[in-house]
């Protein structure tokens, strides 16, 4: 058996695993699969910390912010998965899947925190997942360079949201703060890594348009 055959089989196996993840996520939205909180690769930064005493208003605000971040991680999963499916090179695909695994940790952390705050994820998650998957696949169909550039621009937007949320969270909610602080570190790393791997730096008008689009998600999922 030659190296080319082995490489081809390895790539197919990777795609099979990726498509399985997509199927699991869709089943989860349909209420048929296990929750993402069961799929941790890293423990939550909030693990072992005491639950803070929050007023009802503070709890609802923390829950709203964490619901936004949970949906953001749903979108990130879908985006990376869509890009990985259509990636031109196996190296780019592996980079995307590696980042997606860290995003899966974020998703689980946010989901657990929502449960602790007696709140539920957004009902709009299936819609945002489908839209993000399609967008990720579309950018990857253009080129790996554009796909990775989109990752960088997206992570910049996410990092900005996280910084704003860290300032907005109730001061006593240390558990949510710890989660968002680690997420911020990871997102900034993903964005920088995408550029270093050959991603194209998007122009300011494109980034501004992406910021406007992201506001639709943040303004709806805070409440729904």
C-alpha positions in Angstrom: 0.0 0.0 0.0 1.6 3.3 -1.1 1.8 6.6 0.9 -0.7 8.3 -1.4 -3.4 5.7 -0.5 -2.7 6.0 3.2 -2.9 9.8 3.0 -6.2 9.6 1.1 -7.7 7.2 3.6 -6.5 9.4 6.5 -8.2 12.4 5.0 -11.4 10.5 4.5 -11.3 9.3 8.0 -10.9 12.9 9.2 -13.8 14.0 7.2 -15.9 11.1 8.5 -15.1 12.2 12.1 -16.0 15.8 11.2 -19.3 14.9 9.6 -20.1 12.8 12.7 -19.6 15.9 14.9 -22.0 17.8 12.7 -24.5 15.0 13.0 -24.1 15.0 16.8 -24.7 18.7 17.0 -27.8 18.5 14.8 -29.2 15.7 17.0 -28.4 17.7 20.1 -30.5 20.6 18.8 -33.3 18.1 18.0 -33.1 16.8 21.6 -31.7 13.4 20.6 -28.0 13.7 21.6 -26.0 14.3 24.7 -25.2 17.8 25.8 -21.9 19.5 25.0 -21.1 19.7 28.7 -20.3 16.0 28.6 -17.6 16.5 25.9 -14.9 18.5 27.8 -11.3 18.3 26.9 -10.3 20.9 29.5 -12.1 21.6 32.8 -13.9 24.8 33.2 -11.8 27.7 34.6 -14.7 28.2 37.0 -14.5 24.7 38.4 -14.0 24.6 42.2 -15.1 28.2 42.7 -18.0 29.0 45.0 -21.3 30.1 43.4 -21.6 33.9 44.0 -24.6 35.5 45.7 -26.3 37.5 43.0 -29.5 39.5 43.0 -32.3 38.4 40.7 -31.4 41.2 38.3 -27.7 40.4 38.4 -28.4 36.7 37.8 -30.6 37.5 34.8 -28.0 39.8 33.4 -25.2 37.2 33.8 -27.5 34.6 32.2 -28.2 36.8 29.3 -24.5 37.5 28.6 -23.6 33.8 29.0 -26.5 32.9 26.6 -25.0 35.2 24.0 -21.6 33.7 24.5 -23.0 30.2 24.3 -24.7 31.0 21.0 -21.4 32.5 19.8 -19.7 29.2 20.5 -22.4 27.4 18.6 -21.7 29.7 15.7 -17.9 29.1 16.0 -18.4 25.3 16.0 -20.5 25.5 12.8 -18.2 28.0 11.1 -15.1 25.8 11.7 -16.9 22.7 10.7 -18.2 24.2 7.5 -14.7 25.5 6.7 -13.1 22.2 7.5 -15.5 20.3 5.2 -14.5 22.5 2.2 -10.9 23.1 3.1 -8.5 22.7 0.2 -5.6 21.3 2.2 -5.5 18.7 4.9 -3.1 20.9 6.9 -5.7 23.7 6.9 -8.4 21.3 7.9 -6.4 20.1 10.9 -5.8 23.7 12.0 -9.5 24.3 11.9 -10.4 21.2 13.7 -7.9 21.9 16.4 -9.4 25.3 17.0 -12.9 23.8 16.9 -12.0 21.5 19.8 -11.1 24.5 22.0 -14.4 26.1 20.9 -16.1 22.9 22.0 -14.7 23.4 25.5 -16.0 27.0 25.5 -19.4 25.7 24.5 -19.4 23.2 27.3 -18.3 25.8 29.9 -21.0 28.3 28.8 -23.6 25.5 28.9 -22.7 24.5 32.4 -22.6 28.1 33.6 -26.1 28.7 32.1 -27.4 25.7 34.1 -25.8 27.1 37.3 -27.6 30.4 36.6 -30.9 28.5 36.1 -31.1 29.6 32.5 -31.4 27.9 29.1 -29.5 28.3 25.8 -31.0 30.4 23.1 -33.9 28.9 21.1 -32.4 30.4 18.0 -29.3 28.2 18.2 -30.3 25.8 15.3 -30.9 28.8 13.0 -27.5 30.4 13.8 -25.8 27.0 13.6 -27.1 26.4 10.0 -26.3 29.9 8.9 -22.8 29.8 10.3 -22.1 26.3 8.8 -23.2 27.6 5.4 -21.1 30.7 5.7 -18.0 28.8 6.7 -18.4 26.4 3.8 -18.8 29.3 1.4 -15.7 31.1 2.5 -13.7 27.9 2.3 -14.9 27.3 -1.3 -13.2 30.6 -2.3 -9.8 29.6 -0.9 -8.1 28.6 2.3 -6.5 32.1 2.4 -10.0 33.7 2.5 -11.3 31.1 4.9 -8.5 31.7 7.4 -8.9 35.4 6.9 -12.5 35.1 7.9 -11.5 33.2 11.0 -9.2 36.0 12.0 -11.8 38.7 11.4 -14.4 36.7 13.2 -12.2 36.1 16.2 -11.5 39.9 16.4 -15.2 40.5 16.7 -15.6 37.8 19.3 -12.7 39.1 21.4 -14.3 42.6 21.3 -17.6 41.1 22.6 -15.8 39.2 25.4 -14.0 42.3 26.6 -17.3 44.2 26.7 -19.0 41.3 28.6 -16.2 41.1 31.1 -16.8 44.8 31.9 -20.6 44.3 32.1 -20.7 41.2 34.2 -21.7 41.7 37.9 -18.6 42.2 40.0 -19.5 39.2 42.2 -19.9 36.8 39.3 -16.3 35.5 39.4 -17.2 32.2 37.8 -18.5 33.8 34.6 -15.5 36.1 34.6 -13.0 33.3 34.7 -14.7 31.5 31.8 -14.8 34.6 29.6 -11.2 35.5 30.5 -9.9 32.1 29.2 -12.2 32.2 26.2 -10.7 35.6 25.3 -7.1 34.2 25.5 -8.1 31.3 23.2 -10.0 33.4 20.7 -7.1 35.9 20.3 -4.8 32.9 19.8 -7.1 31.4 17.1 -7.2 34.7 15.2 -3.5 35.2 15.3 -2.8 31.6 14.3 -5.1 32.0 11.3 -3.1 34.9 10.0 0.2 33.1 10.6 -1.1 30.1 8.7 -1.7 32.2 5.6 -5.0 34.0 6.3 -5.8 37.2 4.4 -6.3 40.3 6.5 -9.8 41.7 5.7 -10.4 45.3 5.0 -12.0 47.6 7.6 -15.3 47.9 5.7 -15.7 44.1 5.6 -14.9 43.9 9.3 -17.4 46.6 10.0 -20.1 44.8 8.1 -19.3 41.6 10.0 -19.7 43.6 13.3 -23.1 44.8 12.2 -24.2 41.3 11.4 -23.0 40.0 14.7 -25.1 42.5 16.5 -28.2 40.6 15.3 -27.1 37.6 17.2 -26.1 39.4 20.4 -29.2 41.5 20.6 -31.6 38.5 20.1 -30.0 35.8 22.0 -29.6 37.9 25.2 -33.4 37.5 25.6 -34.4 34.5 23.5 
